[in-house]
């Protein structure tokens, strides 16, 4: 593959949290071949001048629900008028998703992934969870496989209205899992009041592990339930949301390899309390930021927006928020080839229309992504 020399980089972040290089250069193919001072840059097949822009790793969005149909703007308006969020709107999206053709679902999925790419997300996880029957969950995952290798079976999103709780848990852990496992890398459960309790979640996640899927879990979004403790117990890659944590939950996460994935777009969209990122970071837990992009509780595809929320609402420093949106997300997906620009990493990077990555939080809502390189190709 031909090599590209990127020169004129005003500020280069190869690994967020470990400092930056000034007046830097990069050589990439589909991988990062070299990074360092511009004065020492080796030759390459072609060159491109960043003209003083900051360059950072591509964002890693480790939690997104992108296979769906329909719209829940009215639900959002009701919440803004004071209606509390309960998660019940998932069933509304289920009905629309079941009724949609493959073409409609595929087009919406492609639209959202394209939107993410243009905003700097170069790695995205995509969940099922809006079909909630065997055929539509498998269909959702087949479509997700067309856009990412990070696919997650979330049949255990909620119990659909056409099933009993006991029979549905049996279905998810049995026939539905069998049909979906060939198209999934991960298995997830919404372990929460009104969704699935700890014992049901454990049953489903253990069945997924037996089928070769890796566990992750929606945990402690609405209450101080047992989701975080279960996540660590079963060795889940991430516990996602982590909004309501007891001291014991924080300590358990800090002493484990389970990543605390925070989804501030959900709190923004539901007017709920934000997770305490500062508490987790000070305890030594690994933290990721992700969009939770979905039509009901967090309809944003912008990792930059989540970075700004992390800094403003969750007491993260700009460097910590960028680390969580890159390396943190990679760790939540157990990846070491994305989320940084060290030698050998995927050539996934963002050129900012700004002199520093600080501007991601400093100028919230401003489209600062000038160019995106994904696997060595300009998006």
Secondary structure, 3 states (H helix, E strand, C coil): CCCEEEEEEEEECCCCCCCCEEEEEEEECCEEEEEEEHHHCCCCCEEEECCCCEEEECEEECCECCCCCCCCHHHHHHHHCCCCCCCCCHHHHHHHHHHCCHHHHHHHHHHHHHHHHHCCEEEECEECCCCCCHHHHHHHHHHHCCCCCCEEEEEECCCCCCCCHHHHHHHHHHHHHHHHHHHCCEEEEEECCCCECHHHHHHHHHHHHHCCCEECEEECCCCCCCHHHHHHHCCCCEEEECCCCCHHHHHHHHCCCCEEEECHHHHHHHCCCCCCHHHHHHHCCCEEECCCEECCCECCCCHHHHHHHHHHHCCCCHHHHHHHHHHHHHHHCCCCCCCCCCCCCECCEEEECCCCCCHHHHCCCCCCEEEEEECCEEC
